[in-house]
């Protein structure tokens, strides 16, 4: 299973790591919004240093050559950070990129052929337009994908507006999958808090052209925020099997009580 998707579900949706018979009570992980950095494989400098603080990294396929040594260098540089690719129509074979160590793929719902994204070994993040109607949004819940990314004009905005917040709330209310949105590097703590409370589980930010250390700065802000537990966490309860006594045992116990 995808490491990033697993982490996204555990830390953003409050899914326990395991449910079983333990002496201690079931505890949920501390909630925290996830940070996904977009990076060019040709970007100068040390990749690991540039994306320090990110939970995962994504590279656009238009900038990746599967036969290039850059892909191998990326895999070696990001041993401790899950990385994936942002698929674009007509770009290199996704299978070859995943073989190198890719953990997940981000792909457009409108432009990606069904045969491009197959298999259960990688995480699947579906990129959808903001204009998607309610019926199609609900249909996304039944698709074999792991998370949803709101795309469109959000990739180039300079600030998150109230209109954006309304849009995110609409998506969060209709989706049962983790929700990711693109944000500008200039967001502050109050915006991050508002996004979480709206229902956003992950943030996508471009590290291309961003000031050095910006990702790490955002991580520090996120780690210092008191993210409240989402309401749907409160409904998570372990389902344990009910063990009932055999009918013969119940009868025997009743007879003993009558004799007394």
ChimeraX commands (.cxc) that place a marker at each C-alpha (Angstrom):
marker #1 position 0.00,0.00,0.00 radius 0.5
marker #1 position 1.07,3.58,-0.64 radius 0.5
marker #1 position 3.00,4.99,2.32 radius 0.5
marker #1 position 1.69,8.51,1.74 radius 0.5
marker #1 position -1.95,7.41,1.43 radius 0.5
marker #1 position -1.61,5.30,4.57 radius 0.5
marker #1 position -0.18,8.29,6.45 radius 0.5
marker #1 position -2.84,10.59,5.01 radius 0.5
marker #1 position -5.63,8.37,6.29 radius 0.5
marker #1 position -4.05,7.82,9.70 radius 0.5
marker #1 position -3.14,11.42,10.48 radius 0.5
marker #1 position -5.90,13.21,8.60 radius 0.5
marker #1 position -8.92,10.97,9.08 radius 0.5
marker #1 position -8.07,9.36,12.40 radius 0.5
marker #1 position -8.03,5.74,11.29 radius 0.5
marker #1 position -6.44,3.58,14.01 radius 0.5
marker #1 position -3.41,1.58,12.99 radius 0.5
marker #1 position -5.02,-1.63,14.12 radius 0.5
marker #1 position -7.99,-2.93,16.05 radius 0.5
marker #1 position -7.69,-5.93,18.29 radius 0.5
marker #1 position -7.80,-7.19,21.81 radius 0.5
marker #1 position -5.38,-4.97,23.70 radius 0.5
marker #1 position -5.17,-4.31,27.41 radius 0.5
marker #1 position -5.19,-0.55,26.80 radius 0.5
marker #1 position -7.97,1.43,25.19 radius 0.5
marker #1 position -7.90,2.17,21.49 radius 0.5
marker #1 position -6.14,5.50,20.84 radius 0.5
marker #1 position -6.35,7.61,17.71 radius 0.5
marker #1 position -3.31,9.35,16.18 radius 0.5
marker #1 position -2.88,13.08,16.74 radius 0.5
marker #1 position -4.64,14.89,13.86 radius 0.5
marker #1 position -2.45,16.86,11.48 radius 0.5
marker #1 position -2.95,18.24,8.00 radius 0.5
marker #1 position -0.55,16.73,5.45 radius 0.5
marker #1 position 1.89,18.66,3.25 radius 0.5
marker #1 position 2.59,17.60,-0.35 radius 0.5
marker #1 position 5.37,19.48,-2.17 radius 0.5
marker #1 position 5.51,19.85,-5.97 radius 0.5
marker #1 position 9.09,19.83,-7.23 radius 0.5
marker #1 position 10.86,19.84,-10.57 radius 0.5
marker #1 position 13.40,17.01,-11.00 radius 0.5
marker #1 position 15.65,19.53,-12.74 radius 0.5
marker #1 position 15.52,21.96,-9.83 radius 0.5
marker #1 position 19.05,22.76,-8.65 radius 0.5
marker #1 position 20.26,21.98,-5.16 radius 0.5
marker #1 position 19.75,19.05,-2.88 radius 0.5
marker #1 position 16.21,17.70,-3.29 radius 0.5
marker #1 position 15.96,16.37,0.26 radius 0.5
marker #1 position 16.96,19.78,1.65 radius 0.5
marker #1 position 14.48,21.67,-0.53 radius 0.5
marker #1 position 11.51,19.52,0.49 radius 0.5
marker #1 position 12.48,19.13,4.14 radius 0.5
marker #1 position 9.29,19.22,6.19 radius 0.5
marker #1 position 7.03,17.77,3.48 radius 0.5
marker #1 position 5.09,14.55,4.05 radius 0.5
marker #1 position 5.45,13.64,0.37 radius 0.5
marker #1 position 6.76,15.00,-2.95 radius 0.5
marker #1 position 5.23,14.94,-6.44 radius 0.5
marker #1 position 7.00,15.45,-9.78 radius 0.5
marker #1 position 5.16,16.37,-13.03 radius 0.5
marker #1 position 5.72,13.62,-15.64 radius 0.5
marker #1 position 6.24,16.26,-18.34 radius 0.5
marker #1 position 9.57,16.99,-16.67 radius 0.5
marker #1 position 10.66,13.39,-16.17 radius 0.5
marker #1 position 12.38,11.08,-18.61 radius 0.5
marker #1 position 12.03,7.43,-17.45 radius 0.5
marker #1 position 15.37,6.58,-19.07 radius 0.5
marker #1 position 17.17,9.48,-17.44 radius 0.5
marker #1 position 19.51,9.00,-14.50 radius 0.5
marker #1 position 17.63,11.83,-12.74 radius 0.5
marker #1 position 14.84,9.44,-11.77 radius 0.5
marker #1 position 17.30,7.12,-10.03 radius 0.5
marker #1 position 18.86,10.09,-8.24 radius 0.5
marker #1 position 15.41,11.20,-7.07 radius 0.5
marker #1 position 14.66,7.76,-5.64 radius 0.5
marker #1 position 17.97,7.72,-3.78 radius 0.5
marker #1 position 17.58,11.26,-2.44 radius 0.5
marker #1 position 14.06,10.67,-1.13 radius 0.5
marker #1 position 14.51,7.37,0.67 radius 0.5
marker #1 position 12.64,8.60,3.76 radius 0.5
marker #1 position 9.99,10.69,1.94 radius 0.5
marker #1 position 7.28,9.08,-0.25 radius 0.5
marker #1 position 7.25,10.53,-3.77 radius 0.5
marker #1 position 4.92,10.26,-6.71 radius 0.5
marker #1 position 4.22,11.66,-10.14 radius 0.5
marker #1 position 1.65,14.03,-11.55 radius 0.5
marker #1 position 0.54,12.33,-14.75 radius 0.5
marker #1 position -0.12,14.42,-17.86 radius 0.5
marker #1 position -1.70,13.02,-21.02 radius 0.5
marker #1 position 0.78,11.71,-23.58 radius 0.5
marker #1 position 3.68,11.63,-21.13 radius 0.5
marker #1 position 6.07,8.72,-20.34 radius 0.5
marker #1 position 4.92,5.28,-19.28 radius 0.5
marker #1 position 3.69,5.46,-15.71 radius 0.5
marker #1 position 4.61,1.83,-15.01 radius 0.5
marker #1 position 8.29,2.53,-15.64 radius 0.5
marker #1 position 8.24,5.48,-13.28 radius 0.5
marker #1 position 6.57,3.50,-10.50 radius 0.5
marker #1 position 9.14,0.70,-10.82 radius 0.5
marker #1 position 11.82,3.17,-9.79 radius 0.5
marker #1 position 10.16,3.59,-6.41 radius 0.5
marker #1 position 7.19,5.90,-6.95 radius 0.5
marker #1 position 4.62,5.67,-4.15 radius 0.5
marker #1 position 1.56,7.33,-5.72 radius 0.5
marker #1 position 0.21,9.02,-8.84 radius 0.5
marker #1 position -1.85,12.20,-9.25 radius 0.5
marker #1 position -3.98,12.14,-12.41 radius 0.5
marker #1 position -6.75,14.12,-14.07 radius 0.5
marker #1 position -10.23,12.64,-14.06 radius 0.5
marker #1 position -11.06,14.25,-17.39 radius 0.5
marker #1 position -7.89,13.46,-19.36 radius 0.5
marker #1 position -6.41,10.20,-18.05 radius 0.5
marker #1 position -7.28,6.93,-19.86 radius 0.5
marker #1 position -8.50,4.12,-17.59 radius 0.5
marker #1 position -5.65,1.87,-18.77 radius 0.5
marker #1 position -3.01,4.34,-17.57 radius 0.5
marker #1 position -3.58,3.90,-13.84 radius 0.5
marker #1 position -3.87,0.24,-12.86 radius 0.5
marker #1 position -2.80,-1.94,-9.96 radius 0.5
marker #1 position -3.12,-1.82,-6.21 radius 0.5
marker #1 position 0.53,-1.20,-5.40 radius 0.5
marker #1 position 0.40,2.58,-5.78 radius 0.5
marker #1 position -1.74,5.31,-4.28 radius 0.5
marker #1 position -4.22,6.99,-6.61 radius 0.5
marker #1 position -5.07,10.68,-6.19 radius 0.5
marker #1 position -7.81,11.86,-8.54 radius 0.5
marker #1 position -7.58,15.47,-9.71 radius 0.5
marker #1 position -11.01,17.00,-10.36 radius 0.5
marker #1 position -12.27,20.37,-11.52 radius 0.5
marker #1 position -14.08,22.77,-9.21 radius 0.5
marker #1 position -17.10,22.76,-11.54 radius 0.5
marker #1 position -17.92,19.09,-10.86 radius 0.5
marker #1 position -21.61,18.73,-9.97 radius 0.5
marker #1 position -22.97,17.03,-6.86 radius 0.5
marker #1 position -23.89,13.78,-8.64 radius 0.5
marker #1 position -20.40,13.28,-10.05 radius 0.5
marker #1 position -18.80,14.19,-6.73 radius 0.5
marker #1 position -20.82,11.50,-4.96 radius 0.5
marker #1 position -19.86,9.05,-7.72 radius 0.5
marker #1 position -16.17,9.63,-6.87 radius 0.5
marker #1 position -16.78,7.90,-3.52 radius 0.5
marker #1 position -17.41,4.62,-5.36 radius 0.5
marker #1 position -14.29,4.77,-7.54 radius 0.5
marker #1 position -11.14,2.73,-6.73 radius 0.5
marker #1 position -9.10,5.80,-5.82 radius 0.5
marker #1 position -7.57,6.87,-2.50 radius 0.5
marker #1 position -7.87,10.67,-2.37 radius 0.5
marker #1 position -9.16,13.69,-4.28 radius 0.5
marker #1 position -7.27,16.84,-5.33 radius 0.5
marker #1 position -9.17,20.00,-6.30 radius 0.5
marker #1 position -7.41,21.48,-9.31 radius 0.5
marker #1 position -8.32,24.19,-11.78 radius 0.5
marker #1 position -7.52,27.83,-11.02 radius 0.5
marker #1 position -6.33,26.99,-7.50 radius 0.5
marker #1 position -2.87,26.22,-8.88 radius 0.5
marker #1 position -2.22,29.88,-9.62 radius 0.5
marker #1 position -4.10,31.83,-6.92 radius 0.5
marker #1 position -2.22,34.28,-4.72 radius 0.5
marker #1 position -4.54,33.98,-1.72 radius 0.5
marker #1 position -7.28,31.72,-0.34 radius 0.5
marker #1 position -10.62,33.59,-0.45 radius 0.5
marker #1 position -14.00,33.01,1.22 radius 0.5
marker #1 position -15.20,31.69,-2.12 radius 0.5
marker #1 position -12.48,29.04,-1.99 radius 0.5
marker #1 position -13.45,28.12,1.55 radius 0.5
marker #1 position -17.08,27.64,0.45 radius 0.5
marker #1 position -15.89,25.44,-2.38 radius 0.5
marker #1 position -13.74,23.30,-0.08 radius 0.5
marker #1 position -16.63,22.92,2.36 radius 0.5
marker #1 position -18.89,21.68,-0.46 radius 0.5
marker #1 position -16.34,19.06,-1.53 radius 0.5
marker #1 position -15.67,17.93,2.04 radius 0.5
marker #1 position -19.40,17.53,2.73 radius 0.5
marker #1 position -19.94,15.32,-0.33 radius 0.5
marker #1 position -16.75,13.24,-0.37 radius 0.5
marker #1 position -15.77,10.31,1.84 radius 0.5
marker #1 position -12.21,10.30,0.45 radius 0.5
marker #1 position -9.38,12.44,1.87 radius 0.5
marker #1 position -9.40,15.92,0.30 radius 0.5
marker #1 position -6.31,17.79,-0.91 radius 0.5
marker #1 position -6.16,21.36,-2.23 radius 0.5
marker #1 position -3.49,23.53,-3.83 radius 0.5
marker #1 position -2.44,26.56,-1.81 radius 0.5
marker #1 position -0.07,29.51,-2.32 radius 0.5
marker #1 position 3.18,29.54,-0.29 radius 0.5
marker #1 position 2.09,32.73,1.51 radius 0.5
marker #1 position -0.64,31.14,3.68 radius 0.5
marker #1 position -0.47,31.78,7.42 radius 0.5
marker #1 position -1.59,29.88,10.52 radius 0.5
marker #1 position -5.14,31.25,10.47 radius 0.5
marker #1 position -5.68,30.06,6.88 radius 0.5
marker #1 position -4.26,26.62,7.66 radius 0.5
marker #1 position -6.57,26.32,10.67 radius 0.5
marker #1 position -9.59,27.37,8.58 radius 0.5
marker #1 position -8.76,24.84,5.87 radius 0.5
marker #1 position -8.56,22.00,8.40 radius 0.5
marker #1 position -11.84,22.95,10.06 radius 0.5
marker #1 position -13.48,23.09,6.63 radius 0.5
marker #1 position -12.51,19.47,5.98 radius 0.5
marker #1 position -9.25,19.72,4.01 radius 0.5
marker #1 position -6.88,16.83,4.80 radius 0.5
marker #1 position -3.84,17.72,2.72 radius 0.5
marker #1 position -2.14,20.77,1.17 radius 0.5
marker #1 position -0.32,20.84,-2.17 radius 0.5
marker #1 position 2.30,23.56,-2.48 radius 0.5
marker #1 position 4.82,24.24,-5.23 radius 0.5
marker #1 position 8.44,24.24,-4.12 radius 0.5
marker #1 position 9.45,25.54,-7.55 radius 0.5
marker #1 position 10.39,29.19,-7.14 radius 0.5
marker #1 position 9.46,29.23,-3.45 radius 0.5
marker #1 position 11.93,30.76,-1.01 radius 0.5
marker #1 position 14.42,28.31,0.44 radius 0.5
marker #1 position 13.12,26.79,3.65 radius 0.5
marker #1 position 9.47,27.67,2.90 radius 0.5
marker #1 position 8.28,24.05,3.17 radius 0.5
marker #1 position 10.06,23.64,6.48 radius 0.5
marker #1 position 8.52,26.91,7.71 radius 0.5
marker #1 position 5.02,25.68,6.84 radius 0.5
marker #1 position 5.71,22.40,8.63 radius 0.5
marker #1 position 6.71,24.29,11.76 radius 0.5
marker #1 position 3.46,26.29,11.64 radius 0.5
marker #1 position 1.40,23.13,11.10 radius 0.5
marker #1 position 3.08,21.29,13.97 radius 0.5
marker #1 position 2.28,24.20,16.29 radius 0.5
marker #1 position -1.43,24.36,15.47 radius 0.5
marker #1 position -4.00,22.74,17.80 radius 0.5
marker #1 position -5.94,20.84,15.13 radius 0.5
marker #1 position -9.28,19.84,16.66 radius 0.5
marker #1 position -10.53,16.31,16.14 radius 0.5
marker #1 position -12.94,16.24,13.16 radius 0.5
marker #1 position -16.53,15.30,13.99 radius 0.5
marker #1 position -16.41,12.11,11.97 radius 0.5
marker #1 position -13.59,10.82,14.20 radius 0.5
marker #1 position -16.06,10.68,17.07 radius 0.5
marker #1 position -18.03,7.99,15.26 radius 0.5
marker #1 position -15.06,5.65,14.91 radius 0.5
marker #1 position -15.50,2.73,17.26 radius 0.5
marker #1 position -13.95,-0.73,17.25 radius 0.5
marker #1 position -16.38,-3.42,16.17 radius 0.5
marker #1 position -15.83,-6.48,18.31 radius 0.5
marker #1 position -17.51,-9.87,17.85 radius 0.5
marker #1 position -20.28,-10.75,20.29 radius 0.5
marker #1 position -19.78,-14.04,22.06 radius 0.5
marker #1 position -22.99,-15.65,23.25 radius 0.5
marker #1 position -23.35,-18.73,25.41 radius 0.5
marker #1 position -24.63,-21.99,23.99 radius 0.5
marker #1 position -28.38,-22.59,24.49 radius 0.5
marker #1 position -27.65,-25.69,26.55 radius 0.5
marker #1 position -25.44,-23.66,28.91 radius 0.5
marker #1 position -28.14,-21.03,29.41 radius 0.5
marker #1 position -30.73,-23.72,30.18 radius 0.5
marker #1 position -28.44,-25.42,32.67 radius 0.5
marker #1 position -27.76,-22.13,34.48 radius 0.5
marker #1 position -31.49,-21.36,34.67 radius 0.5
marker #1 position -32.25,-24.83,36.10 radius 0.5
marker #1 position -29.59,-24.38,38.80 radius 0.5
marker #1 position -31.12,-21.05,39.82 radius 0.5
marker #1 position -34.60,-22.62,40.04 radius 0.5
marker #1 position -33.33,-25.47,42.26 radius 0.5
marker #1 position -31.83,-22.95,44.67 radius 0.5
marker link #1:1,2 radius 0.2
marker link #1:2,3 radius 0.2
marker link #1:3,4 radius 0.2
marker link #1:4,5 radius 0.2
marker link #1:5,6 radius 0.2
marker link #1:6,7 radius 0.2
marker link #1:7,8 radius 0.2
marker link #1:8,9 radius 0.2
marker link #1:9,10 radius 0.2
marker link #1:10,11 radius 0.2
marker link #1:11,12 radius 0.2
marker link #1:12,13 radius 0.2
marker link #1:13,14 radius 0.2
marker link #1:14,15 radius 0.2
marker link #1:15,16 radius 0.2
marker link #1:16,17 radius 0.2
marker link #1:17,18 radius 0.2
marker link #1:18,19 radius 0.2
marker link #1:19,20 radius 0.2
marker link #1:20,21 radius 0.2
marker link #1:21,22 radius 0.2
marker link #1:22,23 radius 0.2
marker link #1:23,24 radius 0.2
marker link #1:24,25 radius 0.2
marker link #1:25,26 radius 0.2
marker link #1:26,27 radius 0.2
marker link #1:27,28 radius 0.2
marker link #1:28,29 radius 0.2
marker link #1:29,30 radius 0.2
marker link #1:30,31 radius 0.2
marker link #1:31,32 radius 0.2
marker link #1:32,33 radius 0.2
marker link #1:33,34 radius 0.2
marker link #1:34,35 radius 0.2
marker link #1:35,36 radius 0.2
marker link #1:36,37 radius 0.2
marker link #1:37,38 radius 0.2
marker link #1:38,39 radius 0.2
marker link #1:39,40 radius 0.2
marker link #1:40,41 radius 0.2
marker link #1:41,42 radius 0.2
marker link #1:42,43 radius 0.2
marker link #1:43,44 radius 0.2
marker link #1:44,45 radius 0.2
marker link #1:45,46 radius 0.2
marker link #1:46,47 radius 0.2
marker link #1:47,48 radius 0.2
marker link #1:48,49 radius 0.2
marker link #1:49,50 radius 0.2
marker link #1:50,51 radius 0.2
marker link #1:51,52 radius 0.2
marker link #1:52,53 radius 0.2
marker link #1:53,54 radius 0.2
marker link #1:54,55 radius 0.2
marker link #1:55,56 radius 0.2
marker link #1:56,57 radius 0.2
marker link #1:57,58 radius 0.2
marker link #1:58,59 radius 0.2
marker link #1:59,60 radius 0.2
marker link #1:60,61 radius 0.2
marker link #1:61,62 radius 0.2
marker link #1:62,63 radius 0.2
marker link #1:63,64 radius 0.2
marker link #1:64,65 radius 0.2
marker link #1:65,66 radius 0.2
marker link #1:66,67 radius 0.2
marker link #1:67,68 radius 0.2
marker link #1:68,69 radius 0.2
marker link #1:69,70 radius 0.2
marker link #1:70,71 radius 0.2
marker link #1:71,72 radius 0.2
marker link #1:72,73 radius 0.2
marker link #1:73,74 radius 0.2
marker link #1:74,75 radius 0.2
marker link #1:75,76 radius 0.2
marker link #1:76,77 radius 0.2
marker link #1:77,78 radius 0.2
marker link #1:78,79 radius 0.2
marker link #1:79,80 radius 0.2
marker link #1:80,81 radius 0.2
marker link #1:81,82 radius 0.2
marker link #1:82,83 radius 0.2
marker link #1:83,84 radius 0.2
marker link #1:84,85 radius 0.2
marker link #1:85,86 radius 0.2
marker link #1:86,87 radius 0.2
marker link #1:87,88 radius 0.2
marker link #1:88,89 radius 0.2
marker link #1:89,90 radius 0.2
marker link #1:90,91 radius 0.2
marker link #1:91,92 radius 0.2
marker link #1:92,93 radius 0.2
marker link #1:93,94 radius 0.2
marker link #1:94,95 radius 0.2
marker link #1:95,96 radius 0.2
marker link #1:96,97 radius 0.2
marker link #1:97,98 radius 0.2
marker link #1:98,99 radius 0.2
marker link #1:99,100 radius 0.2
marker link #1:100,101 radius 0.2
marker link #1:101,102 radius 0.2
marker link #1:102,103 radius 0.2
marker link #1:103,104 radius 0.2
marker link #1:104,105 radius 0.2
marker link #1:105,106 radius 0.2
marker link #1:106,107 radius 0.2
marker link #1:107,108 radius 0.2
marker link #1:108,109 radius 0.2
marker link #1:109,110 radius 0.2
marker link #1:110,111 radius 0.2
marker link #1:111,112 radius 0.2
marker link #1:112,113 radius 0.2
marker link #1:113,114 radius 0.2
marker link #1:114,115 radius 0.2
marker link #1:115,116 radius 0.2
marker link #1:116,117 radius 0.2
marker link #1:117,118 radius 0.2
marker link #1:118,119 radius 0.2
marker link #1:119,120 radius 0.2
marker link #1:120,121 radius 0.2
marker link #1:121,122 radius 0.2
marker link #1:122,123 radius 0.2
marker link #1:123,124 radius 0.2
marker link #1:124,125 radius 0.2
marker link #1:125,126 radius 0.2
marker link #1:126,127 radius 0.2
marker link #1:127,128 radius 0.2
marker link #1:128,129 radius 0.2
marker link #1:129,130 radius 0.2
marker link #1:130,131 radius 0.2
marker link #1:131,132 radius 0.2
marker link #1:132,133 radius 0.2
marker link #1:133,134 radius 0.2
marker link #1:134,135 radius 0.2
marker link #1:135,136 radius 0.2
marker link #1:136,137 radius 0.2
marker link #1:137,138 radius 0.2
marker link #1:138,139 radius 0.2
marker link #1:139,140 radius 0.2
marker link #1:140,141 radius 0.2
marker link #1:141,142 radius 0.2
marker link #1:142,143 radius 0.2
marker link #1:143,144 radius 0.2
marker link #1:144,145 radius 0.2
marker link #1:145,146 radius 0.2
marker link #1:146,147 radius 0.2
marker link #1:147,148 radius 0.2
marker link #1:148,149 radius 0.2
marker link #1:149,150 radius 0.2
marker link #1:150,151 radius 0.2
marker link #1:151,152 radius 0.2
marker link #1:152,153 radius 0.2
marker link #1:153,154 radius 0.2
marker link #1:154,155 radius 0.2
marker link #1:155,156 radius 0.2
marker link #1:156,157 radius 0.2
marker link #1:157,158 radius 0.2
marker link #1:158,159 radius 0.2
marker link #1:159,160 radius 0.2
marker link #1:160,161 radius 0.2
marker link #1:161,162 radius 0.2
marker link #1:162,163 radius 0.2
marker link #1:163,164 radius 0.2
marker link #1:164,165 radius 0.2
marker link #1:165,166 radius 0.2
marker link #1:166,167 radius 0.2
marker link #1:167,168 radius 0.2
marker link #1:168,169 radius 0.2
marker link #1:169,170 radius 0.2
marker link #1:170,171 radius 0.2
marker link #1:171,172 radius 0.2
marker link #1:172,173 radius 0.2
marker link #1:173,174 radius 0.2
marker link #1:174,175 radius 0.2
marker link #1:175,176 radius 0.2
marker link #1:176,177 radius 0.2
marker link #1:177,178 radius 0.2
marker link #1:178,179 radius 0.2
marker link #1:179,180 radius 0.2
marker link #1:180,181 radius 0.2
marker link #1:181,182 radius 0.2
marker link #1:182,183 radius 0.2
marker link #1:183,184 radius 0.2
marker link #1:184,185 radius 0.2
marker link #1:185,186 radius 0.2
marker link #1:186,187 radius 0.2
marker link #1:187,188 radius 0.2
marker link #1:188,189 radius 0.2
marker link #1:189,190 radius 0.2
marker link #1:190,191 radius 0.2
marker link #1:191,192 radius 0.2
marker link #1:192,193 radius 0.2
marker link #1:193,194 radius 0.2
marker link #1:194,195 radius 0.2
marker link #1:195,196 radius 0.2
marker link #1:196,197 radius 0.2
marker link #1:197,198 radius 0.2
marker link #1:198,199 radius 0.2
marker link #1:199,200 radius 0.2
marker link #1:200,201 radius 0.2
marker link #1:201,202 radius 0.2
marker link #1:202,203 radius 0.2
marker link #1:203,204 radius 0.2
marker link #1:204,205 radius 0.2
marker link #1:205,206 radius 0.2
marker link #1:206,207 radius 0.2
marker link #1:207,208 radius 0.2
marker link #1:208,209 radius 0.2
marker link #1:209,210 radius 0.2
marker link #1:210,211 radius 0.2
marker link #1:211,212 radius 0.2
marker link #1:212,213 radius 0.2
marker link #1:213,214 radius 0.2
marker link #1:214,215 radius 0.2
marker link #1:215,216 radius 0.2
marker link #1:216,217 radius 0.2
marker link #1:217,218 radius 0.2
marker link #1:218,219 radius 0.2
marker link #1:219,220 radius 0.2
marker link #1:220,221 radius 0.2
marker link #1:221,222 radius 0.2
marker link #1:222,223 radius 0.2
marker link #1:223,224 radius 0.2
marker link #1:224,225 radius 0.2
marker link #1:225,226 radius 0.2
marker link #1:226,227 radius 0.2
marker link #1:227,228 radius 0.2
marker link #1:228,229 radius 0.2
marker link #1:229,230 radius 0.2
marker link #1:230,231 radius 0.2
marker link #1:231,232 radius 0.2
marker link #1:232,233 radius 0.2
marker link #1:233,234 radius 0.2
marker link #1:234,235 radius 0.2
marker link #1:235,236 radius 0.2
marker link #1:236,237 radius 0.2
marker link #1:237,238 radius 0.2
marker link #1:238,239 radius 0.2
marker link #1:239,240 radius 0.2
marker link #1:240,241 radius 0.2
marker link #1:241,242 radius 0.2
marker link #1:242,243 radius 0.2
marker link #1:243,244 radius 0.2
marker link #1:244,245 radius 0.2
marker link #1:245,246 radius 0.2
marker link #1:246,247 radius 0.2
marker link #1:247,248 radius 0.2
marker link #1:248,249 radius 0.2
marker link #1:249,250 radius 0.2
marker link #1:250,251 radius 0.2
marker link #1:251,252 radius 0.2
marker link #1:252,253 radius 0.2
marker link #1:253,254 radius 0.2
marker link #1:254,255 radius 0.2
marker link #1:255,256 radius 0.2
marker link #1:256,257 radius 0.2
marker link #1:257,258 radius 0.2
marker link #1:258,259 radius 0.2
marker link #1:259,260 radius 0.2
view
